[in-house]
Each structure stands twice: as C-alpha cells, then as structure tokens.
C-alpha cells in the first residue's frame, strides 16, 4: 500500500484519530486500489491488533457505504473489471461485496454500533430535536435577554434553557457559536463542561467530545470536569483526551473569521483545511492521497465562493479533482 501510513503501530501508542485515518486509508485502498493477497492479509492483521482497530475499520466501512450512490457511477467500470480472490473461496468476490462482509465482520468483532451520522451527512437525533439549528453553510443570530446574543455557525444545534436569576442558560449540542454576554451572565453548557461570562465575547466549538473555547473580549470562565480556568482576550483552551489542554494565545481574526464570511488558514495541513471546508458545503471533498493531505497551506477563502478551494488545490499542488455529483468530489 504505497503512500499509506504504516499499519503496524500498537493501539497503546496511537491516538483514536490516527486509527480512524488509518482505517479510512485501508477502506479507500480496498475499494479503489489494486488489491493483492498481501494487502488482504495485512488488513486482517491490522484489524486483529485490538478491538479499537476493528471498531475504527467498521466505522470507516460504514462511512464509505454512505457514499455508494454518488460513487456508484464512477466505480461501476472498476467493479466490473476487477475482482478479489480469497484463498478457500471458489467464487470471486466483488469489491463492494467484500466491503459489506468486512463491515459485518468488523462490527461483530468490535461489538459496536455507529451512532454518529457517517461523515456527518445528516444531523444526529439530538440535533434534530434542538430548539435552534443551522444547516449546511447557514448562519443564524439568536437574541438573549439583556442585549446578549448568540451567533450560530454552520451545522450548529443548541437549546435555550431559559433565564434563571441573573443568568441566561444555553446548551450547545454540536457545532460552533459566538456568544456576546452583557451585564447578565451567560452560561453555555457543552459536553462535560460549561463556559460562563459577563460583559465578554467568546466562541465555543463542539465536535463530539472535543471542545474549543476562545475569548474574544473580556474574561471567560471555563469549568471542565472540575477544573476551572479563566481566559482573557485572545486566549484559547481546548479539551484533549477528556482533559483540558494548555491556554494558548491565538489570533481572533483567524479563529472567528467565519463571522465575517471567511475561512482563514495559516500553515495548516491540507487534510485539516479539507475537514474545515467540508463543514460549510453540501456533499463531501474526499481526499484519497495521504501525502497530499500533509502539504501545508496558508490561505483565505470566502464562504460564498468555496469552489475556489478546489481550484487552488489544482493550481498550487497539482491535485486532480473528480466531481461525482451531489457535491461529492474525489481529490487525488
């Protein structure tokens, strides 16, 4: 599997995110590459390393299966021309059938059910039931009492629990929001913690268990699993491995650029840029080149013209873009 990361690292030294990326690379290679018997044996060894490996592969298979309709036309010719032969099985197995069997085997081995929507192609149940929700590329402003407000970014869901005493109580379910608190305190409950502020401005982003808080003005109190931290203007803190990371200084113009209709990146890997761009557009940009994903980028894109991202990738890095319809694009 030339161009793919090594698959022999023990789970005790691999973050879950690294496992997910390795599993994704395996699925893409099996589904679209020239698969050999050695590849199949290496995949089985990798999946058997731990329940986490098997779980990551099951989730990656599930995600890939959600792309079947937009990928079907592009994959039909390859599926008809290429089969996979496994020792002990007389009948050749097509790639799609192999993927389905691998998914079932991985899920059985891991004993897992994927509860988050694959590739975030649709909101979760809790997001659907939220008081306020923004769709893909949509932004919305919600007024709070005493001149406070919340600006909701793309794919964001939250509940307004109401006002009690001198506090406005908000629950951020998923996504990203910019909060302006006046003299009346605003408390935002998110994941395993809460953020509170008075006469201050801050942004909070929730991606599953990962939370990032940025103070734009004033002072913000962050309480995460019993640990309390005070942020001042231009400071950020994020949760990592169920604990708070260090307080770092940031450029609020970059972090909160979405409020001005901009996505700003400074020396970021292409993989990170693509993940961020995918939050704002329908469909999905699917990166199929691990080496390309490591290239560093500094750029500014207008949210209203995100197609310029693909053009820049082509011109600056020689990337090949294959549109599949419905907003799905393969990037190699």
Residue, then its C-alpha position, 0 to 999 in steps of 0.5 A: x500500500x504505497x503512500x499509506x501510513x504504516x499499519x503496524x503501530x500498537x493501539x497503546x501508542x496511537x491516538x483514536x484519530x490516527x486509527x480512524x485515518x488509518x482505517x479510512x486509508x485501508x477502506x479507500x485502498x480496498x475499494x479503489x486500489x489494486x488489491x493483492x493477497x498481501x494487502x488482504x492479509x495485512x488488513x486482517x492483521x491490522x484489524x486483529x491488533x485490538x478491538x479499537x482497530x476493528x471498531x475504527x475499520x467498521x466505522x470507516x466501512x460504514x462511512x464509505x457505504x454512505x457514499x455508494x450512490x454518488x460513487x456508484x457511477x464512477x466505480x461501476x467500470x472498476x467493479x466490473x473489471x476487477x475482482x478479489x480472490x480469497x484463498x478457500x473461496x471458489x467464487x470471486x468476490x466483488x469489491x463492494x461485496x467484500x466491503x459489506x462482509x468486512x463491515x459485518x465482520x468488523x462490527x461483530x468483532x468490535x461489538x459496536x454500533x455507529x451512532x454518529x451520522x457517517x461523515x456527518x451527512x445528516x444531523x444526529x437525533x439530538x440535533x434534530x430535536x434542538x430548539x435552534x439549528x443551522x444547516x449546511x453553510x447557514x448562519x443564524x443570530x439568536x437574541x438573549x435577554x439583556x442585549x446578549x446574543x448568540x451567533x450560530x455557525x454552520x451545522x450548529x444545534x443548541x437549546x435555550x434553557x431559559x433565564x434563571x436569576x441573573x443568568x441566561x442558560x444555553x446548551x450547545x449540542x454540536x457545532x460552533x457559536x459566538x456568544x456576546x454576554x452583557x451585564x447578565x451572565x451567560x452560561x453555555x453548557x457543552x459536553x462535560x463542561x460549561x463556559x460562563x461570562x459577563x460583559x465578554x465575547x467568546x466562541x465555543x466549538x463542539x465536535x463530539x467530545x472535543x471542545x474549543x473555547x476562545x475569548x474574544x473580549x473580556x474574561x471567560x470562565x471555563x469549568x471542565x470536569x472540575x477544573x476551572x480556568x479563566x481566559x482573557x482576550x485572545x486566549x484559547x483552551x481546548x479539551x484533549x483526551x477528556x482533559x483540558x489542554x494548555x491556554x494558548x494565545x491565538x489570533x481572533x481574526x483567524x479563529x472567528x473569521x467565519x463571522x465575517x464570511x471567511x475561512x482563514x488558514x495559516x500553515x495548516x495541513x491540507x487534510x485539516x483545511x479539507x475537514x474545515x471546508x467540508x463543514x460549510x458545503x453540501x456533499x463531501x471533498x474526499x481526499x484519497x492521497x495521504x501525502x497530499x493531505x500533509x502539504x501545508x497551506x496558508x490561505x483565505x477563502x470566502x464562504x460564498x465562493x468555496x469552489x475556489x478551494x478546489x481550484x487552488x488545490x489544482x493550481x498550487x499542488x497539482x491535485x486532480x479533482x473528480x466531481x461525482x455529483x451531489x457535491x461529492x468530489x474525489x481529490x487525488 
